[in-house]
């Protein structure tokens, strides 16, 4: 069960990074979002999902 949760977390993390890099946000904004997602993987993803650049 932990393996499945870990794989799901990894997929969401990679998806968030791809979406951040592909967004039209400024470079500094992208860097800050990437750092947030890298430092706080689950919480950072949730924050990005609701408040990140659209």
Secondary structure, DSSP 4 states (H G I P E B T S, - for coil): -HHHHHHHHHHHHHHHHHHHHHSSS-HHHHHHHHHHHHHSHHHHHHHHHHHS--
